[in-house]
Amino acid sequence: MPQLRVRHIARNVLFNWLGTLANMAVGFFFAPFILHRLGDAAYGVWVLAISVVGYLGLMDLGLQSSVLRFVSKGHTTGDHQGSSEAISAALWVRLQIGAVCLVLSFGLAVIFPLWFKVPPH
């Protein structure tokens, strides 16, 4: 049994590394293509937009992991009410975070032309 677990862990680590390498390769080879197609100014806007979206991923605040933990725990112990409460609480927090992100997005859309000088073309 422990040997099977070690094989699963080794396989998962290998696929995680392969996924990271694939992500790096796509970024390395795809960036010059996008730069050539879009031009300098549009590529700058592209990178800025991707960066902002990446930072919005930090707004997860660990909710995904905690919901997975509490729902799994509730499922194994038969506490379906606790699982439901964990999902409801996470949904409520996500709705609030989404509302804050929406307001921030509108604010950034107004301020964006003042901070960054993007040519109209």
C-alpha positions, 0 to 999 in steps of 0.5 A: 500500500505505501509503495502505491502511494509513493507512485501516486505522489511521484506521478503527481509531482512529475505532471506538476513539473511538466505542466510548469515546463509547458507553461514556461515554453508557451510563454517563451515562444508565444510572447515574440509572436504576440509582440510581432502581431500586436506591436509595442503599444498593444502588447504593453496593454496586453501584458498590463491586462494579463497582470491585472487579471493575475492579481485578481486571482489573489482575491481567492484568499484560500477559499477554494482550499477551505471549501474543498476541506470542509465539504470533504470533511462533511461528506465523510462524516455525514454532516451535509448541513455543515458542507452546505453552510461552508459552500453558502459562506464561501459563495457569500464571500465570493459575491462580496469580493466580486462586488468589490472587484467590479467597483475597482474595475470601474475605477481603474477604467476611469483612471487608466487613461490618466496613468498610462499614455496609450496611443489611440491606434 
